[in-house]
Amino acid sequence: MLPELSRDEILRYSRHLLIPEVGLDGQCKLKSSSALIIGTGGLGSPVALYLAAAGLGRIGLVDYDVVDSSNLQRQVIHGTSTVGKLKVESARDKILDLNPNIQVDVFNESFTSANAMRIAKDYDVIIDGTDNFPTRYLSNDVCVFLGKPNIYASIYRFDGQVSVFDARRGPCYRCLFPEPPPPGLVPSCAEGGVLGVLPGTIGTIQATEALKVLLGIGEPLIGKLLLYNALEMSFEFVRLKKNPNCRVCGPNADVKELIDYEEFCGVPAHESSQGSAGADWDIEATELATRIQGISNVLLLDVREPHELQISAIVNAKNIPVGELAARLSELDSAQEMVVFCKSGTRSARALELLVSAGFKKVKNLKGGINSWAREVDTSLPLY
């Protein structure tokens, strides 16, 4: 039996009640429905706000991070006053201020194989607002095993994708991407950037799809992948088919339980702000500062993109973007001591791996990148 609406709720949702496809019954259905939002960042912000405004009865929030000022360009559920606060608490407070009639559950923890089934089992739909492959595969497999819709999206610079993966009615994420891309091939938003409004566009589409699925109206993006480009203001659709050989949802599936998704993808699920190539290859910013004072022939190799040099730079560093490094190895002397750096240490760790495989021995990675240098050595440089 569906819950009834109070007089205040009837007024609050009156514009919904006027829509035949929603009406009173539909609004009562939303009040009895629930959604788990994995991530309260760029995508999770608009999803959470609009589902709360729509009157979804129960919303679960999963995140392990705290609000940083660099989040505020796109993560609109947070504000300057909540910098340093747990993201799940910041988001919960904003949601309840928008709509105090709903239940908000918070999970201040990483979404992992150890806790995913426990967290997700009581929600009607799972909404993936993450930006890494291990969690995407984990979210997919959880939804397949629990028989729940997975409202998927991804964003990068000016481009976004959205789909609804529901193995009961169509393909799952693994049908489209059976294997993850090689580590480092697909840059994250932290490395390549994202137009601040893009997650708002894509996140509201995710919220729309969640409402359609919960209300049982319209044609959800099951078996379709929406491709959006903000620069061209273009929407394209790709038809998707269920893969009969899918390892998780196919008739002969051999993945029957959650696995180690970081090992499967070859990358960590949560990117550290202190990018590392491993203890044997890392050098701290303060140690590097001491070394270059005494050794003038240490080459500082900046593998960021040229436009990033306008933000911050280390004097006398040589710039070769990581994407060009393989083709420009002849510009480097393998006998020279070298320290590679980028913004946070992630791209430079990949560059170091390439250099070592090419025979360079005297090479180190600046742990934490130029941002660590700005924090610990040259505080006149801005963080970004």
C-alpha positions in Angstrom: 0.0 0.0 0.0 1.4 3.4 -1.0 1.9 6.1 1.6 -0.4 9.1 1.6 0.7 12.7 1.0 0.2 15.3 3.7 -1.5 18.7 2.8 2.0 20.3 2.8 3.3 17.6 0.4 0.4 18.1 -1.9 1.2 21.8 -2.2 4.9 21.1 -2.5 4.5 18.6 -5.3 1.5 20.3 -7.0 3.3 20.7 -10.3 3.9 17.0 -10.4 0.3 16.2 -9.5 -0.9 18.1 -12.6 1.1 15.8 -14.9 -1.0 12.8 -15.9 2.0 10.5 -16.1 2.8 11.3 -12.5 -0.3 12.5 -10.7 -1.1 11.6 -7.1 -0.4 7.9 -7.4 3.0 8.6 -9.0 4.0 11.0 -6.3 3.0 8.5 -3.7 5.1 5.9 -5.5 8.1 8.3 -5.4 7.5 8.8 -1.7 7.8 5.1 -1.2 10.9 4.7 -3.4 14.6 4.9 -2.7 17.9 5.5 -4.5 21.5 5.0 -3.6 23.8 7.7 -5.0 27.5 6.6 -5.1 29.5 9.8 -4.9 28.4 13.3 -3.9 30.6 15.1 -6.4 29.9 16.7 -9.8 27.3 14.1 -10.9 26.0 13.2 -7.4 25.2 16.8 -6.6 22.5 17.5 -9.2 21.2 13.9 -8.9 20.7 14.2 -5.1 19.2 17.7 -5.3 16.7 16.9 -8.0 15.6 13.6 -6.5 15.2 15.2 -3.2 13.2 18.1 -4.7 11.1 15.5 -6.6 10.0 13.9 -3.3 11.9 10.6 -3.4 11.3 9.1 0.0 14.7 7.8 0.8 18.1 8.7 -0.5 21.4 7.0 0.4 24.7 8.9 -0.1 28.1 7.1 -0.3 31.3 9.1 -0.2 34.6 9.0 1.8 36.0 12.5 1.1 35.8 16.0 2.5 34.8 19.1 0.7 37.7 21.0 -1.0 37.5 24.4 -2.5 38.5 22.9 -5.9 35.2 21.0 -5.8 33.0 24.1 -5.8 33.4 24.8 -9.5 31.0 21.9 -10.2 29.9 20.2 -7.0 27.0 22.5 -6.3 25.5 20.6 -3.4 28.5 21.9 -1.3 29.4 25.5 -0.5 32.2 27.6 0.8 30.9 27.2 4.3 31.3 23.4 4.2 34.9 23.3 3.0 36.6 20.7 5.2 33.4 19.0 6.1 32.6 15.4 5.2 30.9 15.4 1.8 28.1 13.1 2.9 27.3 15.4 5.8 27.5 18.5 3.7 25.2 16.9 1.1 22.8 15.6 3.7 22.4 19.0 5.2 21.7 20.7 1.8 19.2 18.0 0.9 17.3 18.3 4.1 17.2 22.0 3.8 15.7 21.6 0.4 13.2 18.9 1.5 12.9 18.0 5.1 10.2 15.4 4.4 12.6 12.7 3.1 15.0 10.3 4.7 18.7 10.6 4.0 21.2 7.8 4.8 24.9 8.6 4.8 27.7 6.1 4.4 31.0 7.9 5.1 33.1 5.1 3.5 34.5 3.9 0.2 32.2 1.8 -1.8 34.1 -1.6 -2.0 33.5 -5.2 -2.5 33.5 -5.7 1.2 30.5 -3.4 1.9 28.7 -2.9 -1.5 26.1 -5.5 -1.2 25.2 -4.5 2.4 24.9 -0.8 1.4 23.0 -1.3 -1.9 20.6 -4.1 -1.0 17.8 -1.9 0.4 17.5 0.6 -2.4 15.4 0.5 -5.6 17.9 2.0 -8.0 21.7 2.5 -7.8 23.1 5.7 -9.4 26.7 5.8 -10.3 28.2 9.2 -9.8 31.9 8.1 -9.6 34.8 8.8 -11.9 36.9 5.6 -11.8 36.7 2.2 -13.4 37.0 -0.1 -10.4 33.8 1.5 -8.8 32.0 1.4 -12.2 32.5 -2.3 -12.6 31.7 -2.9 -8.9 28.4 -0.9 -9.2 27.5 -2.8 -12.3 28.1 -6.2 -10.8 26.3 -5.3 -7.6 23.2 -4.3 -9.6 23.3 -7.5 -11.7 23.6 -9.7 -8.6 20.8 -7.7 -6.8 18.6 -7.3 -9.9 18.6 -3.5 -9.7 18.8 -0.8 -12.4 22.2 1.0 -12.6 21.9 4.6 -13.7 25.3 5.2 -15.3 27.1 8.3 -16.4 30.6 9.6 -17.1 32.0 13.0 -17.9 35.3 14.5 -19.3 36.0 18.0 -20.3 33.0 18.8 -22.6 31.7 15.3 -23.1 29.2 13.1 -21.2 27.6 9.7 -21.4 24.4 8.3 -19.8 22.7 4.9 -19.9 20.5 2.7 -17.8 22.0 -0.7 -17.3 19.5 -3.3 -16.2 20.5 -6.9 -16.9 16.9 -8.0 -16.4 15.7 -6.0 -19.5 18.9 -5.2 -21.5 22.7 -5.1 -21.4 24.8 -4.3 -18.4 28.0 -2.2 -18.3 30.2 -5.2 -18.9 28.2 -6.0 -22.0 29.5 -2.7 -23.4 32.9 -2.8 -21.8 33.9 -6.4 -21.1 37.4 -5.3 -20.0 38.7 -2.0 -18.5 41.1 0.1 -20.6 44.8 -0.2 -20.0 45.8 1.8 -16.9 46.5 5.5 -17.8 44.9 5.4 -21.2 41.8 7.3 -20.1 42.6 10.4 -18.1 40.4 11.4 -15.2 38.7 14.8 -14.7 41.3 15.6 -12.1 44.0 15.2 -14.8 42.1 16.6 -17.9 39.5 18.9 -16.4 35.8 19.3 -16.9 33.5 22.2 -17.7 31.8 23.0 -14.5 28.3 23.0 -15.9 28.7 19.6 -17.7 28.0 17.4 -14.6 24.9 19.5 -14.0 23.6 18.6 -17.5 24.5 14.9 -17.3 23.5 14.6 -13.6 20.0 15.9 -14.2 19.7 13.4 -17.1 20.6 10.7 -14.6 18.0 12.0 -12.2 15.4 12.1 -15.0 16.2 8.4 -15.9 15.9 7.4 -12.2 12.5 9.1 -11.9 11.3 7.4 -15.1 12.4 4.0 -13.9 10.8 4.4 -10.5 7.6 5.7 -11.9 7.5 3.2 -14.8 6.9 5.9 -17.4 8.5 6.9 -20.7 11.3 5.0 -22.4 14.4 4.8 -20.1 17.9 4.6 -21.7 17.9 0.8 -21.4 19.8 -0.6 -24.4 20.9 3.0 -25.4 23.9 5.1 -24.7 23.4 8.8 -24.8 26.5 10.8 -26.0 26.5 14.5 -25.3 29.0 17.2 -26.4 28.6 20.6 -24.8 30.7 22.5 -27.4 28.6 21.3 -30.3 25.4 21.1 -28.1 24.8 17.7 -29.7 23.0 14.6 -28.5 23.6 11.3 -30.1 22.4 7.8 -29.3 24.1 4.4 -29.7 22.1 1.3 -29.6 23.4 -1.4 -27.2 22.8 -5.1 -27.3 23.1 -7.6 -24.5 26.3 -9.6 -24.9 25.5 -13.4 -24.8 29.1 -13.9 -23.7 29.0 -11.4 -20.9 30.9 -12.8 -17.9 28.5 -11.4 -15.3 25.0 -11.3 -16.9 25.2 -13.8 -19.8 23.8 -17.3 -19.7 27.2 -18.8 -19.1 28.4 -16.1 -16.7 31.5 -17.1 -14.6 31.6 -14.1 -12.4 29.3 -15.1 -9.6 30.5 -12.9 -6.8 32.2 -9.5 -6.3 35.9 -9.5 -7.1 39.0 -7.3 -6.4 38.1 -4.5 -8.8 41.3 -2.5 -8.3 43.3 -5.6 -9.4 40.9 -6.2 -12.3 41.3 -2.6 -13.6 44.9 -2.2 -12.6 44.3 1.1 -11.0 43.2 2.3 -7.5 39.5 3.2 -7.1 40.4 6.5 -5.3 43.0 8.7 -6.7 45.3 10.2 -4.0 46.2 13.9 -4.1 49.7 12.7 -3.4 50.4 10.7 -6.6 53.1 8.1 -6.2 55.2 5.8 -8.3 56.2 3.7 -5.3 58.7 4.2 -2.5 61.7 3.2 -4.6 60.9 5.8 -7.3 59.4 8.7 -5.4 61.2 11.8 -4.2 59.6 14.3 -1.8 59.4 18.0 -2.7 61.6 19.1 0.2 64.3 16.5 -0.7 64.2 17.6 -4.3 64.7 21.2 -3.3 67.8 20.3 -1.3 69.2 18.1 -4.1 68.9 20.7 -6.9 70.7 23.3 -4.7 73.7 21.0 -4.7 73.5 19.3 -8.0 72.9 21.6 -11.0 72.6 18.9 -13.6 69.4 17.4 -12.4 66.8 17.7 -15.2 63.3 18.6 -14.1 60.9 17.1 -16.6 57.4 18.6 -16.6 55.0 16.2 -18.3 51.9 18.5 -18.0 50.1 20.0 -20.9 51.5 23.4 -22.2 48.5 25.4 -21.0 49.1 24.2 -17.5 52.4 26.1 -17.4 50.4 29.3 -17.3 49.0 28.3 -13.9 52.2 27.3 -12.3 55.7 26.3 -13.3 59.1 25.4 -11.8 62.0 27.5 -13.2 64.2 25.8 -15.8 62.0 22.6 -16.1 61.7 21.0 -19.5 58.2 20.5 -20.7 57.3 17.3 -22.7 53.6 16.4 -22.3 53.2 12.8 -21.3 51.3 12.0 -24.5 54.3 13.1 -26.5 57.0 11.5 -24.4 57.4 8.3 -26.2 58.0 10.1 -29.5 60.5 12.6 -27.9 62.8 10.4 -25.9 65.7 11.4 -28.1 65.5 14.8 -26.5 66.5 13.3 -23.2 69.9 12.0 -21.9 69.5 8.6 -20.2 72.8 9.3 -18.3 71.4 12.4 -16.7 69.7 12.5 -13.3 66.0 13.3 -13.9 63.0 14.1 -11.8 59.6 13.9 -13.5 56.6 15.8 -12.3 53.0 16.8 -13.2 50.1 18.3 -11.3 49.7 15.7 -8.6 52.2 12.9 -9.4 49.8 10.6 -11.3 50.8 11.4 -14.9 54.4 11.6 -14.0 54.2 8.1 -12.4 53.1 6.8 -15.8 55.8 8.8 -17.5 58.4 7.3 -15.2 57.2 3.9 -16.1 57.7 4.6 -19.8 61.2 6.1 -19.2 62.3 3.1 -17.1 61.1 0.7 -19.8 63.1 2.7 -22.3 66.3 2.2 -20.4 66.4 5.3 -18.2 67.8 4.5 -14.8 68.5 7.8 -13.0 64.9 8.9 -12.8 62.6 9.8 -9.9 58.9 10.9 -9.6 58.0 14.1 -7.6 55.5 12.7 -5.2 52.4 14.9 -5.1 53.5 16.8 -8.2 53.9 20.5 -8.5 51.1 21.0 -6.0 53.3 19.4 -3.3 56.1 21.7 -4.5 53.8 24.7 -4.0 52.8 23.5 -0.6 56.2 22.7 0.8 58.8 24.6 -1.2 57.6 27.5 -3.2 54.4 28.8 -1.6 54.1 31.6 -4.1 52.8 29.1 -6.6 49.1 28.5 -6.6 47.4 25.1 -6.0 45.1 23.8 -8.7 
